[in-house]
Amino acid sequence: MTKKQKKMLTRILAAAGGFVAVALLDHFGPALPAPYWPLYLIPYLIIGWDILWKALRNIAHGQVFDENFLMAIATVGALCIGEFPEAVFVMLFYQIGELFQAVAVGRSRRSIAALMDIRPDSANVEREGELLEVDPDEVEIGETIVIRPGERVPIDGVVLEGSSALNTAALTGESLPRDVAVGDDVISGCINLTGLLRVRTTKAFGESTVAKILDLVENSSTKKAKTEQFITRFARWYTPAVVIGALLLAVIPSLVTGEWAKWVEQALIFLVISCPCALVISVPLTFFGGIGGASRVGILVKGSNYLEALARAEVVVFDKTGTLTQGVFNVTATHPDQCDKARLLETAALAESYSTHPIARSLRDAYNREVDEGRIGNVAEIAGRGVKADIDGVTVYVGNDKLMEDIGVKWRPCHRVGTTVHVATGEAYLGHIVISDQVKPDAREAVAALKAAGVRKTVMLTGDSPAVGEAVGRELGLDEVHAGLLPADKVTQVEELLAGKSPKGALCFVGDGINDAPVLSRADVGVAMGALGSDAAIEAADVVLMDDKPSKLAKGVAIARKTLSIANQNIAFALGVKAVILLLGLLGKANMWAGAFADVGVMVIAVANATRTLKTSNDEKKGR
């Protein structure tokens, strides 16, 4: 408990002790000339003074209709008609519920705070031969920082010296360390476990991975789910309606029957029963817990609206390269007589030297030499085709069959299964390179888990050849495969799939976040796969999986569905109990004690139910 919560607990215990003491005196104490009832004001003021003050302050600021106003008017009214024990009990029970709710919210916030701990406090930077400890914001791009064993990586960079294992659990939810050596990228937020590392920074702290993740999580509460928006609108109209209804209940029957005391009491009971605390507290808490719980297993959700959409996932569309496949390729060069294999691979690697596509990276890795940028000029990406560049003064085209058709060069077909990259000048065909990708170990498990969770259709969209696409689709058990697509074609396919889904269902597109921004933004939920350190993924997607395991998506769907289920349970339970007791109150069968249960008791139960979202995420993290 926090210091503030401990103070509230002390007030509750003091008020409860005073309430019991006065009640015992009232029933068993000696007869005195003055009644005991004024003594009830002591525990009442101990426990309720802040509620009365908040109600008065809010009224002064024009914010009349809230739970503080309802509690104040109901309990003060009870005191006025002589229901002193009921007034104290209702206020006491309300504050117990508020404390319970504060503890539950604190528990959810601590799950978020565990993620917030990824923010480094300082960075060790080398300047003029000295090692200085500075704030990460003060480190500039290109400076060298030193990361000792046990320290957190403060800023994204590249290893200059040393080797080590990095704990990425705070980002990915995975306990297996990641080994890094000279030339490897390291990202902020990870913990250096073993060796000393000298790292050249590649980003300012404000643009580093840890800063973007913290900003994403901190701002997730601003994007509310439809369920939360409903509760907000509901409370805005519900509370004034309740006050007007209570006023009418007190006045109209009293004018008819003349029993003012009876109907004023029923109106006060009506107010207590109608307080919407259970809804306005438990539903946002449920989504807050769901987002916090998902973050603990390496799934970052940018808002509860996306969590709700993920729960309704009906169609899941995957990109292929880097999403379902590893994006690490076996490169085989095949050539005609005019170009040897080494020159063919060199030409392709130089032309693709500025591309971020996984195939381009694989070509550069296969070339395995320093790229001489002075040999390269006039580089131009050709969407859905490949790249054009001047290499040593000669215009070279590197890309797919369609690019060869566009430039009018006759190419040799390839009979191997894999992605074919042709290399040609404007006049001559130099040869082609066959790139074969490997399916990720958990990709088939991911597809099976989504189908078991009720996803109606799984689809793969790829710019690769139909032969490669169909082979991967058969291996993974996908329902549909669409291959040979340009970026615009992928958007068209997603539009068709959106038109075919049910009105309440959602379409999720899962991509690497680098080349799929148009499709990510068009889908109901854009999910970035393998986003560890990818700025583009974090920016473009609605949900970010902080490692490259597609099986995490099924975990995300499970957490989202559990969260939405708990929110709906709380809504149905709160409204149902209130409706029953309101009806009993109108019939004169419910007293102030029943009203207190309908308000605070229901709130406590609903908040307890909301905290189950954190338990769900813990179970997912343990693999249960």
Sequence and secondary structure as in RCSB ss.txt:
>XXXX:A:sequence
MTKKQKKMLTRILAAAGGFVAVALLDHFGPALPAPYWPLYLIPYLIIGWDILWKALRNIAHGQVFDENFLMAIAT
VGALCIGEFPEAVFVMLFYQIGELFQAVAVGRSRRSIAALMDIRPDSANVEREGELLEVDPDEVEIGETIVIRPG
ERVPIDGVVLEGSSALNTAALTGESLPRDVAVGDDVISGCINLTGLLRVRTTKAFGESTVAKILDLVENSSTKKA
KTEQFITRFARWYTPAVVIGALLLAVIPSLVTGEWAKWVEQALIFLVISCPCALVISVPLTFFGGIGGASRVGIL
VKGSNYLEALARAEVVVFDKTGTLTQGVFNVTATHPDQCDKARLLETAALAESYSTHPIARSLRDAYNREVDEGR
IGNVAEIAGRGVKADIDGVTVYVGNDKLMEDIGVKWRPCHRVGTTVHVATGEAYLGHIVISDQVKPDAREAVAAL
KAAGVRKTVMLTGDSPAVGEAVGRELGLDEVHAGLLPADKVTQVEELLAGKSPKGALCFVGDGINDAPVLSRADV
GVAMGALGSDAAIEAADVVLMDDKPSKLAKGVAIARKTLSIANQNIAFALGVKAVILLLGLLGKANMWAGAFADV
GVMVIAVANATRTLKTSNDEKKGR
>XXXX:A:secstr
  HHHHHHHHHHHHHHHHHHHHHHHHHHS   SS SGGGGHHHHHHHHHHHHHHHHHHHHTT   SHHHHHHHHH
HHHHHTT HHHHHHHHHHHHHHHHHHHHHHHHHHHHHHHHHTTS S EEEEETTEEEEE GGG  TT EEEE TT
 B  S EEEEE  EEEE HHHHS  S EEE TT EE TT EE SS EEEEE S GGGSHHHHHHHHHHTGGGS  
HHHHHHHHHHHHHHHHHHHHHHHHHHHHHHHH  HHHHHHHHHHHHHHH  HHHHHHHHHHHHHHHHHHHHTTEE
ES HHHHHHHHTEEEEEEESTTTTB S  EEEEE  TTS HHHHHHHHHHHTTT  SHHHHHHHHHH S   GGG
EEEEEEETTTEEEEEETTEEEEEE HHHHHHHT       SSSEEEEEEESS EEEEEEEE  B TTHHHHHHHH
HHTT  EEEEE SS HHHHHHHHHHHT SEEE S  HHHHHHHHHHHHHHS TT EEEEEE SSS HHHHHHSSE
EEESS TT HHHHHH SEEESSS THHHHHHHHHHHHHHHHHHHHHHHHHHHHHHHHHHHHTT   HHHHHIIII
IHHHHHHHHHTHHHHHHHHHHTT 
